[in-house]
Protein backbone atom coordinates (compact mmCIF):
# COMPACT_ATOMS: atom_id res chain seq x y z
CA UNK A 1 0.00 0.00 0.00
CA UNK A 2 1.41 3.43 -0.93
CA UNK A 3 1.52 6.47 1.35
CA UNK A 4 -1.65 8.11 -0.04
CA UNK A 5 -3.66 4.93 0.43
CA UNK A 6 -2.33 4.58 3.99
CA UNK A 7 -3.40 8.14 4.80
CA UNK A 8 -6.89 7.61 3.38
CA UNK A 9 -7.29 4.37 5.40
CA UNK A 10 -6.24 6.06 8.65
CA UNK A 11 -8.57 9.00 8.06
CA UNK A 12 -11.46 6.62 7.34
CA UNK A 13 -10.80 4.63 10.54
CA UNK A 14 -10.59 7.83 12.58
CA UNK A 15 -13.96 9.00 11.25
CA UNK A 16 -15.57 5.66 12.07
CA UNK A 17 -13.94 5.55 15.53
CA UNK A 18 -15.07 9.08 16.43
CA UNK A 19 -18.63 8.47 15.23
CA UNK A 20 -18.92 5.24 17.23
CA UNK A 21 -17.51 6.83 20.37
CA UNK A 22 -19.92 9.76 20.22
CA UNK A 23 -22.86 7.47 19.47
CA UNK A 24 -22.21 5.12 22.37
CA UNK A 25 -21.49 7.95 24.80
CA UNK A 26 -24.72 9.76 23.89
CA UNK A 27 -26.77 6.57 23.87
CA UNK A 28 -25.54 5.47 27.30
CA UNK A 29 -26.21 8.85 28.83
CA UNK A 30 -29.74 8.94 27.42
CA UNK A 31 -30.55 5.48 28.76
CA UNK A 32 -29.18 6.16 32.24
CA UNK A 33 -30.84 9.58 32.54
CA UNK A 34 -34.16 8.16 31.40
CA UNK A 35 -33.92 5.24 33.87
CA UNK A 36 -34.77 7.51 36.84
CA UNK A 37 -32.32 5.97 39.33
CA UNK A 38 -28.83 7.23 40.26
CA UNK A 39 -28.94 10.43 38.11
CA UNK A 40 -25.65 11.82 39.37
CA UNK A 41 -23.88 8.57 38.82
CA UNK A 42 -25.26 8.01 35.32
CA UNK A 43 -24.36 11.56 34.29
CA UNK A 44 -20.80 11.05 35.51
CA UNK A 45 -20.56 7.83 33.54
CA UNK A 46 -21.78 9.63 30.41
CA UNK A 47 -19.25 12.43 30.83
CA UNK A 48 -16.54 9.87 31.42
CA UNK A 49 -17.40 8.14 28.17
CA UNK A 50 -17.56 11.44 26.34
CA UNK A 51 -14.12 12.29 27.72
CA UNK A 52 -12.79 8.95 26.51
CA UNK A 53 -14.31 9.61 23.09
CA UNK A 54 -12.66 13.02 22.86
CA UNK A 55 -9.34 11.58 24.00
CA UNK A 56 -9.58 8.86 21.35
CA UNK A 57 -10.39 11.46 18.69
CA UNK A 58 -7.40 13.58 19.76
CA UNK A 59 -5.13 10.53 19.61
CA UNK A 60 -6.45 9.64 16.17
CA UNK A 61 -5.94 13.22 14.99
CA UNK A 62 -2.35 13.03 16.20
CA UNK A 63 -1.90 9.81 14.22
CA UNK A 64 -3.33 11.46 11.09
CA UNK A 65 -0.95 14.39 11.55
CA UNK A 66 2.04 12.07 11.93
CA UNK A 67 1.05 10.01 8.89
CA UNK A 68 0.40 13.19 6.93
CA UNK A 69 3.88 14.43 7.79
CA UNK A 70 5.38 11.12 6.68
CA UNK A 71 3.43 11.22 3.40
CA UNK A 72 4.67 14.76 2.79
CA UNK A 73 8.28 13.80 3.47
CA UNK A 74 7.98 10.64 1.34
CA UNK A 75 6.38 12.58 -1.53
CA UNK A 76 9.10 15.21 -1.27
CA UNK A 77 11.78 12.50 -1.43
CA UNK A 78 10.08 10.94 -4.48
CA UNK A 79 9.89 14.33 -6.21
CA UNK A 80 13.56 14.96 -5.41
CA UNK A 81 14.59 11.54 -6.73
CA UNK A 82 12.54 12.05 -9.88
CA UNK A 83 14.01 15.53 -10.38
CA UNK A 84 17.54 14.16 -9.89
CA UNK A 85 16.82 11.39 -12.40
CA UNK A 86 15.54 13.90 -14.95
CA UNK A 87 18.58 16.12 -14.39
CA UNK A 88 20.85 13.12 -14.97
CA UNK A 89 19.08 12.26 -18.24
CA UNK A 90 19.25 15.89 -19.43
CA UNK A 91 22.96 16.05 -18.61
CA UNK A 92 23.58 12.80 -20.52
CA UNK A 93 21.66 14.18 -23.51
CA UNK A 94 23.80 17.30 -23.65
CA UNK A 95 27.00 15.24 -23.57
CA UNK A 96 25.84 12.99 -26.45
CA UNK A 97 24.78 15.89 -28.61
CA UNK A 98 27.46 18.50 -28.12
CA UNK A 99 30.71 16.89 -26.92
CA UNK A 100 33.45 15.36 -29.13
CA UNK A 101 33.74 11.53 -29.25
CA UNK A 102 36.59 11.17 -26.73
CA UNK A 103 34.70 13.20 -24.10
CA UNK A 104 31.50 11.23 -24.71
CA UNK A 105 33.43 8.00 -24.23
CA UNK A 106 35.09 9.17 -21.01
CA UNK A 107 31.75 10.38 -19.64
CA UNK A 108 29.91 7.07 -20.14
CA UNK A 109 32.85 4.69 -19.48
CA UNK A 110 32.92 3.48 -15.87
CA UNK A 111 36.18 1.46 -15.69
CA UNK A 112 39.83 2.48 -15.57
CA UNK A 113 42.26 -0.28 -16.54
CA UNK A 114 45.69 0.08 -14.91
CA UNK A 115 48.24 -2.11 -16.69
CA UNK A 116 52.02 -1.88 -17.01
CA UNK A 117 52.15 1.73 -15.88
CA UNK A 118 49.44 2.71 -18.37
CA UNK A 119 45.90 3.77 -17.54
CA UNK A 120 43.04 3.43 -20.00
CA UNK A 121 39.32 4.14 -19.72
CA UNK A 122 37.03 1.27 -20.77
CA UNK A 123 33.28 0.81 -21.03
CA UNK A 124 30.80 -2.06 -20.99
CA UNK A 125 28.71 -2.85 -24.08
CA UNK A 126 25.52 -1.50 -22.46
CA UNK A 127 27.37 1.71 -21.59
CA UNK A 128 28.06 1.97 -25.30
CA UNK A 129 24.31 1.65 -25.94
CA UNK A 130 23.67 4.35 -23.36
CA UNK A 131 26.24 6.66 -24.97
CA UNK A 132 24.27 6.75 -28.25
CA UNK A 133 20.66 6.66 -26.96
CA UNK A 134 18.91 9.89 -25.86
CA UNK A 135 16.79 9.73 -22.68
CA UNK A 136 18.33 6.35 -21.88
CA UNK A 137 17.46 5.15 -18.38
CA UNK A 138 18.70 1.58 -18.83
CA UNK A 139 22.21 2.67 -17.80
CA UNK A 140 23.01 6.34 -17.15
CA UNK A 141 26.39 7.98 -17.67
CA UNK A 142 28.97 7.47 -14.95
CA UNK A 143 30.30 11.00 -15.36
CA UNK A 144 33.72 12.30 -16.32
CA UNK A 145 36.41 11.28 -13.81
CA UNK A 146 34.16 8.73 -12.07
CA UNK A 147 35.31 5.16 -12.55
CA UNK A 148 36.18 1.85 -10.94
CA UNK A 149 39.87 0.95 -11.18
CA UNK A 150 40.62 -2.57 -12.40
CA UNK A 151 43.66 -4.55 -13.55
CA UNK A 152 44.40 -7.41 -15.96
CA UNK A 153 43.91 -10.00 -13.20
CA UNK A 154 40.36 -8.77 -12.61
CA UNK A 155 39.57 -9.18 -16.31
CA UNK A 156 41.13 -12.63 -16.66
CA UNK A 157 39.43 -13.84 -13.49
CA UNK A 158 36.11 -12.59 -14.86
CA UNK A 159 35.52 -10.55 -11.69
CA UNK A 160 33.94 -7.57 -13.47
CA UNK A 161 30.17 -7.47 -13.12
CA UNK A 162 28.72 -6.40 -16.46
CA UNK A 163 24.99 -5.72 -16.90
CA UNK A 164 23.67 -8.00 -19.63
CA UNK A 165 21.57 -6.98 -22.59
CA UNK A 166 18.06 -8.52 -22.44
CA UNK A 167 18.04 -9.20 -26.19
CA UNK A 168 18.21 -12.86 -27.25
CA UNK A 169 21.44 -13.95 -28.94
CA UNK A 170 22.90 -10.54 -28.07
CA UNK A 171 26.03 -9.49 -29.97
CA UNK A 172 26.74 -6.94 -27.20
CA UNK A 173 26.78 -9.75 -24.64
CA UNK A 174 29.08 -11.82 -26.87
CA UNK A 175 31.52 -8.93 -27.14
CA UNK A 176 31.19 -8.28 -23.40
CA UNK A 177 32.19 -11.87 -22.62
CA UNK A 178 35.42 -11.22 -24.50
CA UNK A 179 36.26 -8.06 -22.56
CA UNK A 180 35.46 -4.38 -22.11
CA UNK A 181 35.44 -1.79 -24.90
CA UNK A 182 38.37 0.57 -25.49
CA UNK A 183 38.05 4.02 -27.05
CA UNK A 184 39.11 2.56 -30.41
CA UNK A 185 36.37 -0.09 -30.08
CA UNK A 186 33.86 2.65 -29.33
CA UNK A 187 34.89 4.53 -32.48
CA UNK A 188 34.55 1.43 -34.69
CA UNK A 189 31.13 0.44 -33.33
CA UNK A 190 29.85 4.01 -33.69
CA UNK A 191 31.13 4.10 -37.28
CA UNK A 192 29.32 0.84 -38.04
CA UNK A 193 26.05 2.21 -36.67
CA UNK A 194 26.28 5.55 -38.45
CA UNK A 195 27.32 4.19 -41.86
CA UNK A 196 24.33 3.65 -44.21
CA UNK A 197 24.02 -0.05 -45.01
CA UNK A 198 24.52 0.56 -48.72
CA UNK A 199 28.03 1.92 -47.95
CA UNK A 200 29.18 -0.87 -45.66
CA UNK A 201 31.31 -2.31 -48.49
CA UNK A 202 33.18 1.01 -48.62
CA UNK A 203 33.77 0.89 -44.87
CA UNK A 204 35.12 -2.66 -45.19
CA UNK A 205 37.54 -1.59 -47.95
CA UNK A 206 38.89 1.17 -45.70
CA UNK A 207 39.80 -1.42 -43.05
CA UNK A 208 41.13 -3.86 -45.66
CA UNK A 209 44.35 -1.89 -46.14
CA UNK A 210 46.16 -4.63 -48.11
CA UNK A 211 43.19 -5.36 -50.38
CA UNK A 212 43.34 -9.05 -49.53
CA UNK A 213 39.58 -9.38 -49.08
CA UNK A 214 39.90 -9.92 -45.31
CA UNK A 215 40.78 -7.69 -42.34
CA UNK A 216 43.64 -8.73 -40.08
CA UNK A 217 44.20 -7.57 -36.51
CA UNK A 218 47.06 -5.24 -37.53
CA UNK A 219 44.96 -3.60 -40.24
CA UNK A 220 42.11 -3.16 -37.78
CA UNK A 221 44.48 -1.60 -35.21
CA UNK A 222 45.90 0.80 -37.80
CA UNK A 223 42.56 2.09 -39.08
CA UNK A 224 40.80 2.24 -35.70
CA UNK A 225 43.68 4.33 -34.27
CA UNK A 226 43.64 6.69 -37.23
CA UNK A 227 39.90 7.25 -37.06
CA UNK A 228 39.68 7.76 -33.28
CA UNK A 229 39.87 11.41 -32.30
CA UNK A 230 42.27 11.83 -29.40
CA UNK A 231 42.85 14.75 -27.11
CA UNK A 232 44.66 17.39 -29.16
CA UNK A 233 43.79 15.96 -32.59
CA UNK A 234 43.54 12.76 -34.56
CA UNK A 235 45.49 9.78 -33.34
CA UNK A 236 48.97 9.07 -34.71
CA UNK A 237 49.96 5.52 -35.54
CA UNK A 238 53.32 4.13 -34.41
CA UNK A 239 54.82 0.72 -33.71
CA UNK A 240 54.21 1.36 -30.02
CA UNK A 241 50.54 2.07 -30.69
CA UNK A 242 50.22 -1.14 -32.66
CA UNK A 243 51.92 -3.18 -29.96
CA UNK A 244 49.71 -1.71 -27.26
CA UNK A 245 46.50 -2.22 -29.20
CA UNK A 246 47.24 -5.80 -30.18
CA UNK A 247 48.18 -6.65 -26.56
CA UNK A 248 45.21 -4.84 -25.06
CA UNK A 249 42.20 -6.42 -23.37
CA UNK A 250 39.88 -5.03 -26.02
CA UNK A 251 36.62 -6.97 -26.07
CA UNK A 252 36.02 -6.18 -29.74
CA UNK A 253 39.50 -7.31 -30.80
CA UNK A 254 39.12 -10.54 -28.82
CA UNK A 255 35.68 -11.12 -30.36
CA UNK A 256 36.80 -10.53 -33.96
CA UNK A 257 40.38 -11.81 -34.00
CA UNK A 258 40.69 -14.08 -30.97
CA UNK A 259 43.02 -13.62 -28.01
CA UNK A 260 45.96 -14.72 -30.16
CA UNK A 261 44.96 -12.19 -32.89
CA UNK A 262 45.27 -14.85 -35.62
CA UNK A 263 41.71 -14.77 -36.93
CA UNK A 264 40.70 -12.63 -39.90
CA UNK A 265 37.38 -10.97 -40.70
CA UNK A 266 35.72 -11.45 -44.08
CA UNK A 267 33.43 -8.93 -45.76
CA UNK A 268 30.39 -11.06 -44.91
CA UNK A 269 31.40 -11.20 -41.24
CA UNK A 270 31.95 -7.46 -41.21
CA UNK A 271 28.51 -6.84 -42.71
CA UNK A 272 26.94 -9.29 -40.27
CA UNK A 273 28.52 -7.40 -37.36
CA UNK A 274 26.84 -4.21 -38.54
CA UNK A 275 23.49 -5.98 -39.07
CA UNK A 276 23.60 -7.66 -35.65
CA UNK A 277 24.68 -4.47 -33.89
CA UNK A 278 22.01 -2.31 -35.53
CA UNK A 279 19.38 -4.98 -34.91
CA UNK A 280 20.17 -5.10 -31.20
CA UNK A 281 20.28 -1.33 -30.74
CA UNK A 282 16.90 -1.10 -32.48
CA UNK A 283 15.41 -3.90 -30.37
CA UNK A 284 16.65 -2.29 -27.14
CA UNK A 285 15.03 1.02 -28.07
CA UNK A 286 11.81 -0.73 -29.09
CA UNK A 287 11.73 -2.58 -25.75
CA UNK A 288 11.77 0.74 -23.88
CA UNK A 289 8.21 1.27 -25.17
CA UNK A 290 7.02 -2.33 -25.58
CA UNK A 291 6.98 -3.22 -21.87
CA UNK A 292 4.70 -6.23 -22.35
CA UNK A 293 6.79 -7.73 -25.18
CA UNK A 294 3.75 -7.68 -27.49
CA UNK A 295 5.77 -6.92 -30.62
CA UNK A 296 3.94 -3.60 -31.09
CA UNK A 297 4.04 -0.07 -29.71
CA UNK A 298 1.47 2.69 -29.95
CA UNK A 299 1.66 5.45 -32.54
CA UNK A 300 2.18 7.95 -29.71
CA UNK A 301 5.20 5.98 -28.44
CA UNK A 302 6.64 5.88 -31.95
CA UNK A 303 6.31 9.67 -32.10
CA UNK A 304 7.98 10.01 -28.69
CA UNK A 305 10.88 7.99 -30.08
CA UNK A 306 11.15 10.36 -33.07
CA UNK A 307 10.99 13.47 -30.91
CA UNK A 308 13.52 12.34 -28.29
CA UNK A 309 15.92 15.20 -27.70
CA UNK A 310 14.88 16.87 -30.96
CA UNK A 311 15.16 20.60 -31.53
CA UNK A 312 11.58 21.20 -30.41
CA UNK A 313 10.25 22.96 -27.32
CA UNK A 314 8.56 20.78 -24.66
CA UNK A 315 5.26 22.60 -25.22
CA UNK A 316 5.28 21.93 -28.96
CA UNK A 317 6.40 18.34 -28.38
CA UNK A 318 3.41 17.74 -26.10
CA UNK A 319 1.11 19.30 -28.70
CA UNK A 320 2.46 17.03 -31.47
CA UNK A 321 2.07 13.90 -29.34
CA UNK A 322 -1.50 14.89 -28.45
CA UNK A 323 -2.29 15.35 -32.16
CA UNK A 324 -1.19 11.80 -32.91
CA UNK A 325 -2.97 10.39 -29.83
CA UNK A 326 -6.22 12.03 -30.97
CA UNK A 327 -6.08 10.15 -34.28
CA UNK A 328 -4.81 6.84 -32.87
CA UNK A 329 -5.97 6.10 -29.30
CA UNK A 330 -3.95 3.73 -27.13
CA UNK A 331 -5.61 0.70 -28.76
CA UNK A 332 -4.97 1.84 -32.32
CA UNK A 333 -3.33 -0.14 -35.08
CA UNK A 334 0.13 0.23 -33.54
CA UNK A 335 3.66 0.04 -34.97
CA UNK A 336 5.32 -3.36 -35.31
CA UNK A 337 8.98 -4.08 -34.58
CA UNK A 338 9.57 -4.70 -38.30
CA UNK A 339 8.14 -1.29 -39.29
CA UNK A 340 10.05 0.40 -36.46
CA UNK A 341 13.28 -1.31 -37.55
CA UNK A 342 12.93 -0.40 -41.23
CA UNK A 343 12.36 3.27 -40.44
CA UNK A 344 15.23 3.32 -37.94
CA UNK A 345 17.48 2.49 -40.92
CA UNK A 346 16.05 5.50 -42.76
CA UNK A 347 16.79 7.82 -39.83
CA UNK A 348 20.29 6.40 -39.36
CA UNK A 349 21.07 7.11 -43.02
CA UNK A 350 20.96 10.86 -42.31
CA UNK A 351 22.34 12.79 -45.28
CA UNK A 352 21.16 10.04 -47.62
CA UNK A 353 17.55 10.94 -46.83
CA UNK A 354 18.19 14.64 -47.45
CA UNK A 355 20.03 13.90 -50.70
CA UNK A 356 17.18 11.73 -51.99
CA UNK A 357 14.67 14.45 -51.12
CA UNK A 358 16.73 17.02 -53.05
CA UNK A 359 16.90 14.67 -56.05
CA UNK A 360 13.13 14.15 -56.16
CA UNK A 361 11.91 17.58 -55.05
CA UNK A 362 13.71 19.80 -57.57
CA UNK A 363 10.69 22.14 -57.73
CA UNK A 364 10.87 22.73 -53.95
CA UNK A 365 7.18 21.98 -53.45
CA UNK A 366 7.68 19.16 -50.95
CA UNK A 367 6.85 15.47 -51.29
CA UNK A 368 3.55 13.63 -50.96
CA UNK A 369 3.01 10.34 -49.12
CA UNK A 370 3.80 8.09 -52.07
CA UNK A 371 6.97 10.03 -52.88
CA UNK A 372 8.13 9.98 -49.27
CA UNK A 373 7.55 6.23 -49.07
CA UNK A 374 9.54 5.73 -52.27
CA UNK A 375 12.43 7.86 -50.96
CA UNK A 376 12.52 5.97 -47.65
CA UNK A 377 12.74 2.66 -49.50
CA UNK A 378 15.62 3.99 -51.62
CA UNK A 379 17.55 5.07 -48.54
CA UNK A 380 17.27 1.93 -46.42
CA UNK A 381 16.74 -0.70 -49.11
CA UNK A 382 13.67 -1.93 -47.21
CA UNK A 383 9.95 -1.29 -47.46
CA UNK A 384 8.54 1.59 -45.39
CA UNK A 385 4.99 0.81 -44.30
CA UNK A 386 2.03 2.96 -45.36
CA UNK A 387 1.05 3.29 -41.71
CA UNK A 388 4.44 4.75 -40.71
CA UNK A 389 4.11 7.32 -43.49
CA UNK A 390 0.56 8.16 -42.35
CA UNK A 391 1.78 8.73 -38.78
CA UNK A 392 4.65 10.93 -40.00
CA UNK A 393 2.37 13.12 -42.10
CA UNK A 394 -0.05 13.49 -39.19
CA UNK A 395 2.91 14.53 -37.04
CA UNK A 396 4.75 16.84 -39.44
CA UNK A 397 2.34 18.17 -42.07
CA UNK A 398 1.47 21.43 -40.34
CA UNK A 399 -0.66 22.97 -43.10
CA UNK A 400 -2.28 19.61 -43.92
CA UNK A 401 -1.71 20.07 -47.65
CA UNK A 402 -0.57 16.45 -48.05
CA UNK A 403 3.05 17.44 -48.73
CA UNK A 404 6.11 17.61 -46.47
CA UNK A 405 8.62 20.44 -46.88
CA UNK A 406 12.26 20.30 -45.88
CA UNK A 407 11.68 22.76 -43.02
CA UNK A 408 8.85 20.60 -41.65
CA UNK A 409 11.00 17.47 -41.60
CA UNK A 410 14.33 18.99 -40.54
CA UNK A 411 13.96 19.32 -36.74
CA UNK A 412 12.68 15.74 -36.42
CA UNK A 413 13.95 13.49 -39.22
CA UNK A 414 17.04 15.15 -40.66
CA UNK A 415 18.55 16.16 -37.28
CA UNK A 416 17.79 12.81 -35.64
CA UNK A 417 21.40 11.57 -35.93
CA UNK A 418 22.89 14.55 -34.13
CA UNK A 419 21.20 13.76 -30.80
CA UNK A 420 22.89 10.33 -30.87
CA UNK A 421 26.35 11.41 -31.97
CA UNK A 422 26.04 9.47 -35.25
CA UNK A 423 27.49 12.39 -37.18
CA UNK A 424 30.74 12.24 -35.18
CA UNK A 425 32.18 8.97 -36.56
CA UNK A 426 30.30 8.36 -39.80
CA UNK A 427 31.98 7.48 -43.07
CA UNK A 428 32.16 10.38 -45.54
CA UNK A 429 32.52 10.17 -49.31
CA UNK A 430 33.01 13.24 -51.47
CA UNK A 431 32.63 13.53 -55.24
CA UNK A 432 33.06 17.11 -56.41
CA UNK A 433 30.47 19.10 -54.49
CA UNK A 434 28.50 15.99 -53.52
CA UNK A 435 29.20 14.83 -50.00
CA UNK A 436 27.81 11.58 -48.65
Secondary structure, DSSP 4 states (H G I P E B T S, - for coil): --HHHHHHHHHHHHHHHHHHHHHHHHHHHHHHHHT-S-HHHHHHHHHHHHHHHHHHHHHHHHHHHHHHHHHHHHHHHHHHHHHHHHHHHHHHHHHHHHS-HHHHHHHH--EEEEETTEEEEEB-HHHHHHHTSTT--SS----TT--EEE-HHHHHTT----PPP-STT-HHHHHHHH--B-HHHHHHHHHHHHS-GGGHHHHHHHH-TT-SSEE-HHHHHHHHHHHSEETTEEPP--HHHHHHHHTS--HHHHHHHTTTT---EEHHHHHHHHHHHHHHHHHHHHHHH-TT--SEE-HHHHHHHHHTT-SS-HHHHHHHHHHHHHHS-TTSS-EEHHHHHHHHHHHHHTHHHHHHHHHH-TTSS-B-HHHHHHHHHHHHSSPPPHHHHHHHHHHH-TT-SS-B-HHHHIIIIITTTGGGTGGGS----EETTEE-
